């Protein structure tokens, strides 16, 4: 496996020496960064409940690495609403000796905005080139949400890349989660590095990856079998009737 582009993430001390308060500093995933968060050279997963801070952390890593906060690569220069936190200014990325050939921050919730930006680029360039060629040659707006998400992973992602994915399962069917897992394997085999925030036990299943669970105790490494999405999904499937009864009783 190739050396990591990003070896770890560290939280910088406040410049004024005063404690940080409010969002995002109160999120469980943030304070542990003071001791540094090691990233796997292949795949690192961030899991945890909604509001734990995993997507905020992923966003900060993306912006600190030069990628667009709403999604896209370091060459994307659009914004529809500036809503990202200041966390990216307070972290330091410890980089390895290698540099990525390409990068991309893929967010299921804002892929529409990135697709619109690509179409605007195509219109502005005219006959000078088609930016959609790198995405399969077809407008992402002319595909379903899941199809466009996979089109980015299959066509735009390539060897020696740094890729950050925020809850990809939000766009994908169960079958396409399996397809995405296969694509993750191809990318790692081609010396790419990925950091993924997810709730999906399928997306989470890449072997030998590092998994961090975000909760009130901070960030803790867990094994796949002990990861909450895996344990809870397995428990539900093994005792579906009991779960449903408990959920629906008066």
MOPE-V539137 format. One line per field, one symbol per residue. ss: DSSP state (h for helix, s for strand, l for the rest). phi: phi as a letter, one per 30 degrees, with the letter a starting at -180 (. if undefined). Layout:
# MOPE-V539137
ss: ???
phi: ???
This chain:
# MOPE-V539137
ss: lllllssssssllllllllllllllllhhhhhhhhlssllllsssssslllllhhhhhhhhhhhlllllllslllllllllllllhhhhhsssssllllllsssssshhhhhhhhhhhhhhhhhhhhhllhhhhhllllhhhllhhhhhhhhhhhhllllsssssslhhhlllhhhhhhhhhhhhhhhhlllssssslllllhhhllllssssssllssssslhhhlhhhhhhhhhhhlhhhhhhhhhll
phi: .ddddcdabbdddedcicddbidcdddedceddecibdcddcbcccbkdeidjdddddeddddddjdddcjjcdcdbbacadbdddeddccbcdcdddbddaaacccddbdedddddddddddddiddlbddedcjibeddcbdedddddddddcddbdhccbcbcheddccdedddddddddedddddcicbbbbcaccddeddddidcccccaddjcbdbdedcdeedddddddddbedddddddcdd
